[in-house]
């Protein structure tokens, strides 16, 4: 039966890292919590688990960006009610979207891969 978590001291991990990494890789444990003086300081997880964590982080960043865009759209709509044509509103929304995406890319919060034909 798979045990989810194991807690070990930092000195034990330091002296037995290879065997501990093998336990994670072989699926004996989902994660190993490393403690220093009884306090958890880091966790050792399988690379697949780390990739899943990174995926969740990216989803959260994208959700945050989308929420910001929606809030901005609502704010713009409230300010410009009956002042812009639909075409002008779409153009303005696209401009804000591109600026936000560029800012997120510059700060490393999102990455884009361009497809070549």
C-alpha positions in Angstrom: 0.0 0.0 0.0 1.3 3.4 -1.0 2.1 5.8 1.9 1.4 9.3 0.9 4.0 11.2 3.0 7.1 10.4 4.9 8.9 12.9 7.2 12.7 12.8 7.7 15.3 14.9 9.2 17.6 17.0 7.0 20.7 15.1 8.2 19.1 11.7 7.3 18.2 13.0 3.9 21.7 14.3 3.3 23.2 11.0 4.2 20.8 8.8 2.3 19.6 11.0 -0.6 20.0 8.3 -3.3 17.9 5.8 -1.5 15.3 8.4 -0.6 15.1 9.6 -4.2 14.6 6.0 -5.3 11.7 5.6 -2.8 10.0 8.6 -4.5 10.8 7.4 -8.0 9.6 3.9 -7.3 6.3 5.2 -5.8 6.9 4.1 -2.3 6.0 7.6 -1.2 4.2 10.5 -2.9 6.3 13.0 -1.1 9.0 13.2 1.6 8.9 16.2 3.9 12.4 17.2 5.1 12.6 18.8 8.6 15.3 20.8 10.2 15.0 20.9 14.0 11.5 19.5 13.8 10.3 22.2 11.4 9.4 21.3 7.7 11.7 23.1 5.3 11.3 21.4 1.9 9.6 18.5 0.2 10.9 16.0 -2.2 8.5 15.0 -4.9 8.5 13.0 -8.1 9.2 15.1 -11.3 5.7 14.3 -12.6 4.2 15.8 -9.4 6.4 18.9 -9.8 5.2 19.3 -13.4 1.6 19.0 -12.2 2.2 21.7 -9.5 3.7 24.0 -12.2 0.7 23.4 -14.4 -1.6 24.4 -11.5 0.4 27.5 -11.0 0.2 28.5 -14.6 -3.6 27.9 -14.6 -3.9 30.2 -11.6 -1.8 32.9 -13.4 -4.0 32.6 -16.5 -7.2 32.7 -14.4 -5.9 35.8 -12.6 -5.1 37.5 -16.0 -8.5 36.6 -17.3 -10.2 38.0 -14.2 -8.2 41.3 -14.6 -9.3 41.5 -18.2 -12.9 41.0 -17.3 -12.7 43.6 -14.5 -11.1 46.0 -16.9 -13.8 45.3 -19.5 -16.5 46.0 -17.0 -14.8 49.2 -15.9 -14.5 50.4 -19.5 -18.1 49.5 -20.3 -19.3 51.5 -17.4 -17.2 54.5 -18.4 -18.0 54.4 -22.1 -21.6 53.3 -22.1 -23.2 54.6 -25.3 -20.0 56.5 -26.2 -18.3 53.8 -28.3 -19.4 51.7 -31.2 -19.1 47.9 -30.8 -16.2 48.0 -33.2 -14.4 50.7 -31.2 -15.0 48.8 -28.0 -13.6 45.6 -29.4 -10.5 47.4 -30.7 -9.9 49.0 -27.3 -10.4 45.6 -25.5 -8.0 44.0 -27.9 -5.4 46.7 -27.3 -5.7 46.2 -23.5 -5.5 42.5 -23.9 -2.3 42.7 -25.9 -0.8 45.1 -23.4 -1.7 42.9 -20.5 -0.3 39.8 -22.2 2.9 41.6 -23.1 3.3 42.7 -19.5 2.7 39.2 -18.2 5.2 37.8 -20.7 7.9 40.4 -19.8 7.6 39.4 -16.1 7.8 35.7 -17.0 4.3 35.0 -15.8 3.2 33.5 -19.1 5.2 32.0 -22.0 4.2 31.8 -25.6 5.4 29.5 -28.3 5.0 30.7 -31.9 3.9 28.1 -34.4 5.6 28.2 -37.7 3.8 27.3 -40.9 
